Amino acid sequence: MKKLKTRENNMKIATFNIQNLFHRDRSYLVNPYDKYRNEWLIEIDFLMDKPLKTNGDNDRLRELTFILGMDNSLQLPYAVLRRKAGFLFLKGMNYSKELKAGELTDWNGWIALQNYPLEPRAVENKARVIAEVNPDILILQEIEDRASLKEFNEGFLPKFNCKPFHNTFVVQGNDKRGQEIGLLTRSGIEILSVRSHSYDYKISRESIFSKDLLEYEIRSAKGNIIYILATHLQEQTEDKDISDNIREEQTKRIAEVYKQLYANGKKHIAVVGTLNAVSYCYSLSPLLIKTNLKDITKHQTFQVDVDKGVDAGYHSLGAYRMGVNIKQKDYLLLSPELFNTIQSSGLNRKGIWPEKQPMWSYFPSINKKNQAASEHPAIWGDFDV
């Protein structure tokens, strides 16, 4: 049996959908109070009809009118921030008792801020995942911008005995909600070129990629060239057929780029990122069936901390494998030549909050869902390249 080489001779590549570093667009939050709206309106009517109101009644009315957006209090001559159901709002300047839009400085309403801050412990748990995987090349999905990535790299990773990456690189994509793709590399690994496919268009002149497809050319410490295609595909929406069709068009384009690279003799290629569908979904067939790409989860070295209890022997449809019962959305796909250089590989889901407990091992620092690092695992592989 072939003896595996030591880590010092290898290069570890990891992909991780970190779901933002410090702030997340509020469009990704499920509105926590919509389902109670009718009940709260009925409660307001009931309290307003009471001829005699207690202090508790008045406090409850103030609370409900604020949550439902009816609040017309706190008329201050300054812009102020207030929180409502998990969102932050900006209050404009005006003394008037009415909600109205006049001149620019006389706006008297509430303006919802586009993003909300993540729980500080969640930010630390993101760093914990990366520190534990400790890759040489890290591709992150859902980054706010390069400044945030630089701050996270230099300020948070060292807290967990993880040396900051030598290079951080972010390209602005088509999504304006802080959904960029970030690349981090260690010293000795050289980024030779980066190409964005954000301007790849359909016949209708619409962008194929709602976020981006980034094509990296990288030289390893050994002097070998590898190509990484990093992407983040269409999310699943209420209309499954539409989102699947969009994703299929995106994977067709990725397959074209991959096949062109491969035909030109560039054999060490990885396709990484959040593909947002399970492996049997037809929308991924252009990559998983119609190319020679191989999924790293199928390699014999692939290791992961399995589920606990009865779930350890269970294989959920669309899951990574038996005993790893989370639906696969994230992939590290490899050309046959790169697949054959794998020395070890695995999946780290210690930063994911399990909906049922116990399901798998996670960091002790996670005590509730909003402290989780992400809803996605980190996937990694050690390569002899």
N, C-alpha and C positions, 0 to 999 in steps of 0.2 A: 504494500500500500504506500502511495506517495506521501512523504512527510511534508506537512504544511510548514511554510516558512514563517518566521517570526514577524510580529507586527512592524518592527523597524524596517523591514524590507518591503512593506506594503503601503498602499494608499487607501485610506478609508473615505468613502463617499457616503453622504447621508442626505435624505430629503425629509422635510418636516413642514407641514402646514401649521404654522405657529398661531394663526388666527389673531394677528396683530400683536404688537409689542407693548404699547402703552395705552393707545386709544383705538376704539372700534366704532365703525359707522353704525349709527343707531338703526339703520334699515335692516341690520342683521339680528336685531332683537325682536322676538315675538312680543307684540304689545301685551303687557301683563294685565291690562285692565279692560280690554275690549269686551270680554265675555261677561263682565259684571256691569257694563254700562247701563242696561235697562233697569237692573235692580237698584242701582244707585240713583237713577232718575226718579224712580218710584219713591225711594227713601227721601229724596229732596222734597218731592211733592207732599209727602206725609208730614215732614218737619215744618214746612212752610205753612201748612194748614192748622198747625197747633196754635190756639189762641195765646197760650202761655208757654214760653220756651225757657228751658233751663239753660244754665251755662254750658252744660254738656251738649245740649241740642245745638246751640250756636257754634260751639267748637266743631261739631260734626258737620254742620252746614258749610263752614269755612273750608274744612278739609275736602268735602265732596265737590264743592264748586271749583276748588283749585285743581283737583285730580281730573275733573271733566272739562277743564279749560274755560270755566265761567268766571274765574276769579278776576276781580277788578280792584284789588286792594294793593297796598304798598306803593302809593304814588310818590316816588322819590325823584329828586332832581338829578339822580345819577343812574348810570347803567348798573344793574345788579344781576347776579347769577342766582338762580334757585333751582332746586331739584324737584322733579315731579315724576313719580313712578319709575325711577331709575334713569330718567333723562335730565339733561341740563338745559335750562332756558335762560335767555338773556332778556332782561326787562329794560325797555327804553325809557327815555326821559320825558316826563310830562306830569303836570299837576292835575290835569283834567280828570273828571270822574268817569268819562266815557272812553270806550275803546275806539280809537279812530286813527287814521293815517293822515297826517297833515304834511308839514315840511319835514325834511329828513330828520331833523333833531327833535321833532315833536311826535314821533311814533310812540304810542302809548300801549302797545300790545306786547305779547311775549313772543320771542323768536327762538325756536328750538335750535340748539346747537347741533351741528351735523354729526358729531361723535360723542362718545362718553368714555370716561376713564376706566381702565381695567383695574380690578382689585389688585393692590400691591403684591399680595402673596401669589397671585396668578402669574405676575411678571417674574417673580423669583422662581416659580416652578417651571416656567419656560426655560430659564437659564439652567435649572437642575437637569432637565432632559438633555439639553445640548452638552452640558458638562459630562454627563454619564456616558453619552455616545462618543463624544470627543473625536469628531471626524477631522480629516485633513481638508476636505471640500464639503461645504454645507450649502444646500440649496433650500431656501426658505420661501414658502408661499404666504401671501397676505402680510406684507410689510407696509407700514405707513409711508416711509420715505427713507432716503439714505441717512439723513441726520438722526432719525430715530434708531436706525440700525447701528450707526456708529456709537451712539450713546449706550445702547444695550450691550454692544460688543465690549466696550471699554469699561463700562460701569457696573455691569451685572455679572458677566461671566467670571471675572476674577473672584467674586464672592464665594464661588463654589469650586475653587482650585482649578479653574479652566483658563488657560492662557488665552488672551484675546487673539482673534484671527489677525493675520498680517494685512489682508486686503478685504474690504467690504465694497460691494458693487451693486447698485440698484439702477434699473432703467424704468422710466415712466411708461406705463402701459396704457391701454384704452379705458380701463376702469378708474373712475375718479373717487372711489370710496376707500382708498388706502389698501389696495389689493395688489401691490407690486410684488415682483419676484426678486429676492435678494440672493446674492452669491457671496460666500465667505471662503477664503482660502488661507492656508498656513504658509509660513515662510518657506521658500524653496519651490513653491508651485506657482507657475507663471501663467497668467491669463493672456493669451496671444491675440485673441479677437473675440468680439461680441457682436452678434447680429440680431436685431429685433425683427419679428414678423408681424408687428402690430399693424403694418400697412399692407398686409396680404388681403386682397379684396375678393369678394364674390362678384359674379357677373352684374349684380345689382348695385355694385360699388359700395356695399356695406362691408365692414371689417369682418373677416372670418373669425378672428379671435376677440372675444369680449374683453379679455385681459391681455394676454400676450403669449407668444412662443419665442423663447430666447435660445439662441444657438451659440454655445460657448466653445471655443477652441483653447485647450489647456495643455500645458506641458508639465508632466509629472517631474518629481525630483530626480527620477532616473533618466529623464530626457525623452520619455515616450509621449506621444500626442494622443489625447482622448477628446472626444466630442460629446458635449452634454446638451441635450434638447430639454429645456425646462419649460413647463407649461402649467396652466391652471384652467381647466375646461369649464364649460357651461354647467351651472348648478341645476339640480332637479327643481322644477317648478310645479305648480298645480296642474298645468297642462303637460303631462309626461311626454306625449308624442312630439310636441314642439321642441322641448328641451333635448330630447333624444336625437331629433333630426339635426339640431344645431351642433350638438356634440359630435355626431357622426361626420358632419362636414369638417369639423375641426380636426378630428383624428385622421381623416383622409388626407388633409394637408400635411399633418405631421408625418404620416407614412410616406408621402411624396418626398419630403425633405430628408427623411431617414434613408430612403432607398437611393436617392441621388448621392448622398454622402458615401453610402456603402459601395455604390457602383463606381465611385471615383477612388476606390482603394482605401477609404478611411474606415478601418474595421473595428476600432475600439470606440463604440458609441453607446451612450446611455440615454434613455428617454425617461425623465423623472417628473413627478409632480402629482397634483390632485386631479384625477380624471373624472371624479364625481359620478362614477357608476361601478357596479360590480362587474366582474370579469365576463359573465355570460350575457351582458347587455349587448344588443346588436350594435349600439353606437360605438363600442370599442373594437368591433371586429376588424376594421381596417388596420389597427395596430396589432391586436392579439392573435388574429387568425391569418391575415393577409401579408404579414411580414415574417421574418425569421427571428424577431425579438423574443427573448425569454424573460419570464417573470422571476425576479430574485427569490421570491417566496417558495419557488419550486426547487431551489438548490438544496442539496442534501445537508449543507452546513447550517441552513436557516434555523435560527433558534429564537425562542420567545417564551416568556413566563406564561404558562397556560392558565386557563380559568381554574377556579377552585370548585370543589364539590362535584356535583353531578354534571356540571357544565364542562368539566374537563374531558368527558367522553362524548360530548355532543358536537355535531357539526351543523351550524346554522347555514341556511341557504345564502350564498353570497359572502360568507365569512372567509377570513384569510386561510384558515385550515381548521381541522378538528381541535377543539379546545381553545381556539382564538376567535371567539364568537362576537367580533365586531365586523360590520359590513366593510368590505374593501372599497376604499375610494382613492387611496394613495398607492402609487406604483413606482417601482424602480425596475425598468425594463432594459434589457441588455442585449447587445449583438452577441452572436454565438462566441466570437473570439474573446470578448470582454467577460462573458459568462464563464468561460473556461479558466479565467485567471482568478476566480473567487477563492479566497483562502478561508474566509468566515463571513457570516452574514446574520442579520437578525432584525428584530422589531422591538422597539421600546415604547410601551404604553403606560409607563408609571405616572405620566402626567395627565391621564384621562380619568375623569370621575365616573365610576360605575353607577348606572341607574339603580341596579339592585346590588345589595351587598350580602355576603362577599361574592365578588365575581373574579377579580384579579388583584394582584399586588399593586399598590400605588403609593406615592410618597406620603409619609405621615403628616406632612405639612398641608395636605389637602383635606379639609374638613367639610367642605360643601362645594357645590357645582361651580360657583363663580370663582373659586380658588384654583380650579384645574388649569393646567398649562394650555390645553387645547382639547378639542374633541377628536383630534387626529393623532396617530402614533408617528414616531420617527422611524424610518426604515433605513438600514445601513448595510454596507458591504465593504469588506477588506479585499483589495485587489493587488495582485502582483504585477503592477505596470509601472 
